[in-house]
Amino acid sequence: MAERKPFLLRIDREVLDAVQRWANDDLRSLNGQIEFLLRRVLQGEGRLGGRRDGGRRGENGER
């Protein structure tokens, strides 16, 4: 398993409550849900796995 690094997160109460409810629905911890959501967005944007260009295509369809 990858090394985990703790950090402080300041977040709006409404957002935190919504993520907590979602975590409860998915039977995950709040921390696990936040990590799940971050990974999902990072993968969707092509930013997970060391790519520095974000996986976005240029005007000519180039990567």
DSSP file (Angstrom, degrees, kcal/mol; ACC not computed):
  #  RESIDUE AA STRUCTURE BP1 BP2  ACC     N-H-->O    O-->H-N    N-H-->O    O-->H-N    TCO  KAPPA ALPHA  PHI   PSI    X-CA   Y-CA   Z-CA
    1    1 A M              0   0    0      0, 0.0     3,-0.1     0, 0.0     2,-0.0   0.000 360.0 360.0 360.0 145.6    0.0    0.0    0.0
    2    2 A A        -     0   0    0      1,-0.1     2,-0.1     0, 0.0     0, 0.0  -0.307 360.0 -94.1 -67.9 150.4    1.2    3.5   -0.7
    3    3 A E        -     0   0    0      1,-0.1     2,-0.4    -2,-0.0    -1,-0.1  -0.409  39.7-140.0 -63.2 138.4    2.5    5.7    2.0
    4    4 A R        -     0   0    0     -2,-0.1    -1,-0.1    -3,-0.1     0, 0.0  -0.872  10.8-159.0-106.0 137.0   -0.2    7.9    3.5
    5    5 A K        -     0   0    0     -2,-0.4     2,-0.1     2,-0.0    -2,-0.0  -0.959  14.4-136.2-117.3 118.7    0.6   11.5    4.5
    6    6 A P        +     0   0    0      0, 0.0     2,-0.3     0, 0.0    -2,-0.0  -0.409  30.0 168.2 -72.1 148.9   -1.7   13.3    7.0
    7    7 A F        -     0   0    0     -2,-0.1     2,-0.4     2,-0.0    -2,-0.0  -0.985  35.9-107.0-155.9 157.9   -2.8   16.8    6.3
    8    8 A L        -     0   0    0     -2,-0.3     2,-0.5     2,-0.0     0, 0.0  -0.709  30.3-163.6 -88.1 134.6   -5.3   19.3    7.6
    9    9 A L        -     0   0    0     -2,-0.4     2,-0.5     2,-0.0    -2,-0.0  -0.977   6.4-160.1-123.0 121.1   -8.3   20.1    5.4
   10   10 A R        +     0   0    0     -2,-0.5     2,-0.3     0, 0.0    -2,-0.0  -0.884  26.4 167.4 -97.6 127.7  -10.4   23.1    6.0
   11   11 A I        -     0   0    0     -2,-0.5    -2,-0.0     4,-0.0     2,-0.0  -0.992  41.5 -94.6-146.2 146.2  -13.8   22.6    4.3
   12   12 A D     >  -     0   0    0     -2,-0.3     4,-2.6     1,-0.1     5,-0.2  -0.329  35.1-126.9 -58.8 137.8  -17.2   24.2    4.3
   13   13 A R  H  > S+     0   0    0      1,-0.2     4,-2.7     2,-0.2     5,-0.2   0.869 107.9  53.4 -58.3 -40.8  -19.6   22.6    6.8
   14   14 A E  H  > S+     0   0    0      2,-0.2     4,-2.0     1,-0.2    -1,-0.2   0.908 111.4  45.5 -63.0 -42.2  -22.3   21.9    4.1
   15   15 A V  H  > S+     0   0    0      2,-0.2     4,-2.5     1,-0.2     5,-0.2   0.928 113.0  50.5 -66.4 -45.1  -19.8   20.2    1.8
   16   16 A L  H  X S+     0   0    0     -4,-2.6     4,-2.4     1,-0.2    -2,-0.2   0.917 110.5  49.1 -59.4 -44.9  -18.4   18.1    4.7
   17   17 A D  H  X S+     0   0    0     -4,-2.7     4,-2.3     2,-0.2    -1,-0.2   0.895 111.3  50.0 -62.4 -40.3  -21.9   17.0    5.8
   18   18 A A  H  X S+     0   0    0     -4,-2.0     4,-2.1     2,-0.2    -2,-0.2   0.912 112.1  46.9 -65.5 -42.5  -22.8   16.0    2.3
   19   19 A V  H  X S+     0   0    0     -4,-2.5     4,-2.6     2,-0.2    -2,-0.2   0.879 110.7  53.3 -67.6 -36.6  -19.6   14.0    1.9
   20   20 A Q  H  X S+     0   0    0     -4,-2.4     4,-2.5    -5,-0.2    -2,-0.2   0.918 109.0  48.5 -63.6 -43.1  -20.2   12.4    5.3
   21   21 A R  H  X S+     0   0    0     -4,-2.3     4,-2.3     2,-0.2    -2,-0.2   0.915 112.3  49.0 -61.8 -42.3  -23.7   11.3    4.3
   22   22 A W  H  X S+     0   0    0     -4,-2.1     4,-2.0     2,-0.2    -2,-0.2   0.905 110.1  51.4 -63.7 -42.1  -22.3    9.9    1.0
   23   23 A A  H  <>S+     0   0    0     -4,-2.6     5,-2.8     1,-0.2     4,-0.4   0.915 109.4  50.5 -60.8 -43.5  -19.6    8.0    2.9
   24   24 A N  H ><5S+     0   0    0     -4,-2.5     3,-1.1     1,-0.2    -2,-0.2   0.918 109.6  50.4 -60.4 -43.6  -22.3    6.5    5.2
   25   25 A D  H 3<5S+     0   0    0     -4,-2.3    -1,-0.2     1,-0.2    -2,-0.2   0.860 115.0  43.2 -61.9 -36.2  -24.3    5.4    2.2
   26   26 A D  T 3<5S-     0   0    0     -4,-2.0    -1,-0.2    -5,-0.1    -2,-0.2   0.348 112.4-119.3 -92.4   5.2  -21.2    3.8    0.6
   27   27 A L  T < 5S+     0   0    0     -3,-1.1     2,-0.3    -4,-0.4    -3,-0.2   0.883  71.4 128.7  56.6  42.7  -20.1    2.2    4.0
   28   28 A R      < -     0   0    0     -5,-2.8    -1,-0.2    -8,-0.1    -2,-0.1  -0.824  63.7-105.9-118.6 160.8  -16.8    4.1    3.9
   29   29 A S     >  -     0   0    0     -2,-0.3     4,-2.3     1,-0.1     5,-0.2  -0.417  36.5-109.9 -73.8 162.8  -15.1    6.4    6.4
   30   30 A L  H  > S+     0   0    0      2,-0.2     4,-2.3     1,-0.2     5,-0.2   0.929 122.1  49.1 -59.5 -45.5  -15.2   10.1    5.7
   31   31 A N  H  > S+     0   0    0      1,-0.2     4,-2.3     2,-0.2    -1,-0.2   0.920 110.9  50.0 -60.7 -44.5  -11.4   10.0    5.0
   32   32 A G  H  > S+     0   0    0      1,-0.2     4,-2.4     2,-0.2    -1,-0.2   0.872 110.4  50.4 -62.1 -37.9  -11.9    7.0    2.6
   33   33 A Q  H  X S+     0   0    0     -4,-2.3     4,-2.6     2,-0.2    -1,-0.2   0.904 109.4  49.9 -68.5 -41.6  -14.7    8.8    0.8
   34   34 A I  H  X S+     0   0    0     -4,-2.3     4,-2.5     2,-0.2    -2,-0.2   0.927 113.1  46.7 -62.4 -44.2  -12.7   11.9    0.3
   35   35 A E  H  X S+     0   0    0     -4,-2.3     4,-2.6     2,-0.2    -2,-0.2   0.908 111.7  51.8 -64.4 -41.3   -9.8    9.9   -1.1
   36   36 A F  H  X S+     0   0    0     -4,-2.4     4,-2.3     2,-0.2    -2,-0.2   0.926 112.1  45.9 -58.5 -47.2  -12.2    7.9   -3.3
   37   37 A L  H  X S+     0   0    0     -4,-2.6     4,-2.2     2,-0.2     5,-0.2   0.902 112.5  49.8 -66.0 -41.8  -13.6   11.1   -4.7
   38   38 A L  H  X S+     0   0    0     -4,-2.5     4,-2.7    -5,-0.2    -2,-0.2   0.928 112.0  48.0 -62.7 -44.7  -10.2   12.7   -5.3
   39   39 A R  H  X S+     0   0    0     -4,-2.6     4,-2.8     2,-0.2     5,-0.2   0.905 110.3  52.8 -61.9 -41.3   -9.0    9.6   -7.1
   40   40 A R  H  X S+     0   0    0     -4,-2.3     4,-2.2    -5,-0.2    -1,-0.2   0.922 113.2  42.6 -61.2 -45.4  -12.1    9.5   -9.3
   41   41 A V  H  X S+     0   0    0     -4,-2.2     4,-1.8     2,-0.2    -2,-0.2   0.923 114.2  51.0 -68.0 -44.2  -11.7   13.1  -10.4
   42   42 A L  H  <>S+     0   0    0     -4,-2.7     5,-3.1     1,-0.2     6,-0.6   0.904 112.6  46.1 -61.3 -41.9   -7.9   12.8  -10.9
   43   43 A Q  H ><5S+     0   0    0     -4,-2.8     3,-1.2     3,-0.2    -1,-0.2   0.914 111.1  52.5 -65.6 -42.7   -8.4    9.7  -13.0
   44   44 A G  H 3<5S+     0   0    0     -4,-2.2    -1,-0.2     1,-0.3    -2,-0.2   0.807 113.0  44.5 -62.8 -30.6  -11.2   11.3  -15.0
   45   45 A E  T 3<5S-     0   0    0     -4,-1.8    -1,-0.3    -5,-0.1    -2,-0.2   0.409 113.2-117.8 -93.4   0.4   -8.9   14.3  -15.7
   46   46 A G  T < 5S+     0   0    0     -3,-1.2     8,-0.3    -4,-0.3    -3,-0.2   0.809  80.3 121.2  68.9  29.8   -5.9   12.1  -16.6
   47   47 A R      < +     0   0    0     -5,-3.1     2,-0.5    -6,-0.2     3,-0.3   0.315  46.7  86.3-109.1   7.4   -3.9   13.6  -13.7
   48   48 A L  S    S+     0   0    0     -6,-0.6     3,-0.0     1,-0.2    -9,-0.0  -0.914  77.4  41.4-108.8 134.8   -3.2   10.4  -11.8
   49   49 A G  S    S-     0   0    0     -2,-0.5    -1,-0.2     1,-0.1    -2,-0.0   0.643 124.4 -66.5 106.5  18.2   -0.2    8.2  -12.7
   50   50 A G  S    S+     0   0    0     -3,-0.3     2,-0.3     1,-0.3    -1,-0.1   0.444  83.2 145.4  89.7  -0.2    2.5   10.8  -13.3
   51   51 A R        -     0   0    0      1,-0.2    -1,-0.3    -5,-0.1     3,-0.1  -0.571  27.6-170.5 -73.3 131.9    1.1   12.6  -16.4
   52   52 A R  S    S+     0   0    0     -2,-0.3    -1,-0.2     1,-0.2    -5,-0.1   0.632  77.4  63.7 -97.1 -15.9    2.0   16.2  -16.3
   53   53 A D  S >  S-     0   0    0     -7,-0.1     3,-1.0    10,-0.1    -1,-0.2   0.488 103.9-121.6 -88.7  -1.1   -0.1   17.4  -19.2
   54   54 A G  T 3   -     0   0    0     -8,-0.3    -7,-0.1     1,-0.2     3,-0.1   0.521  47.6 -89.2  76.5   3.7   -3.3   16.4  -17.5
   55   55 A G  T 3  S+     0   0    0      1,-0.2    -1,-0.2     8,-0.2     2,-0.2   0.640  83.6 147.7  70.3  12.8   -4.3   14.1  -20.4
   56   56 A R    <   -     0   0    0     -3,-1.0     2,-0.3     7,-0.1    -1,-0.2  -0.531  46.0-124.1 -84.8 149.2   -6.0   16.9  -22.2
   57   57 A R        -     0   0    0     -2,-0.2     6,-0.2    -3,-0.1    -1,-0.1  -0.690  21.2-130.8 -91.9 144.4   -6.1   17.1  -26.0
   58   58 A G    >   -     0   0    0      4,-3.2     3,-1.7    -2,-0.3    -1,-0.1  -0.105  40.9 -82.5 -79.6-174.7   -4.8   20.2  -27.8
   59   59 A E  T 3  S+     0   0    0      1,-0.3    -1,-0.1     2,-0.1    -2,-0.0   0.812 130.9  48.4 -61.6 -31.5   -6.6   22.1  -30.5
   60   60 A N  T 3  S-     0   0    0      2,-0.0    -1,-0.3     1,-0.0     3,-0.1   0.215 124.8 -98.8 -94.6  14.7   -5.5   19.5  -33.2
   61   61 A G  S <  S+     0   0    0     -3,-1.7    -2,-0.1     1,-0.3     2,-0.1   0.570  78.0 145.3  80.9   8.7   -6.5   16.5  -31.1
   62   62 A E              0   0    0      1,-0.1    -4,-3.2    -5,-0.1    -1,-0.3  -0.425 360.0 360.0 -78.5 153.8   -2.9   16.0  -30.0
   63   63 A R              0   0    0     -6,-0.2    -8,-0.2    -2,-0.1    -1,-0.1   0.373 360.0 360.0-102.1 360.0   -2.0   14.8  -26.5
